[in-house]
């Protein structure tokens, strides 16, 4: 192309697998068309927010994040394609894609980062996986600390597609300080019904160093949710938690860049606060004692159940990550 680049066999990734097609990058934006179908993606340069590169098995993946909070993933680029596109993005878009590092440790506990409609699971500061919350139809609180996201079927999926993400589950430990639910007196109620006396929490001695970590910084979308969630509940009596989340997502997507600016500024200031507190915490940190087997096992339970649809054509059942207590007992 005189005004850009054209690539065949570029796959659009999503919860329902990948779909091959043709991708065109021109001075007005990025366009992708499904092979043998009518499904298409068209991102205008004015709606472009962030570009990223990720090295995946056998090729490179281009991430395209829009100002609407939508995140597209295009896979199938060669190393030489990356070099030529980086030059084009710099000259025509005035930006350089960010290179992301993937976590290959195999650990299934880490941290969650929410940015608009995108949920990123981080292990050791590196991305383990990333999903779009817009692909999920509902959420279910299975237990006090277990949350399940259920996907909805996409009728635009290729006819030959066999692998599909159906659900994903997270375990949020009690030690978590970022995602804190409302007051829950269910434990006290159970104790009173059984006539048992609830044990008082163990108090920390004044001379013991505090092990509480700084509260993680919230994204612009999370700041928006904390401000608007109460209004959603007032204007829509009886709305479920799932309904609140859906309504907040719709409201966020309707905001103009100017209306989002205050929340983006709050997120920036919050990130600076978190970075500074982490620095101070690391400076004042006391020597860490060796954890017991139970403590180490509790860490492994963090995000222990990631239910992915089988990636093997011969298996037709959901897979779960198994954790063995003995694997975490210090030798």
Secondary structure, DSSP 4 states (H G I P E B T S, - for coil): -TTEEEEEEEEEEETTEEEEEEEEEETTEEEEEETTS--EEEEEGGGEEEEEEEEETTEEEEEEEETTS-EEEEEEE-HHHHHHHHHHIIIIIS--PEEEPBP-S-----EEEEETTEEEEEETTEEEEEEEGGGEEEEEEEETTEEEEEE---TTS-TT------EEEEE--TT-SSS-PPP--HHHHHHHHHTPPPPPPPPPPTTSPP-PPPPPPPPHHHHHHHHHHHHHHHHSTT--HHHHHHHHHHHHHHS-HHHHHHHHHHHHHHHHHHHHHHHHHHHHPPPPPPPPHHHHHHHHTTT----B--SSTT--S-B-----GGGGS--
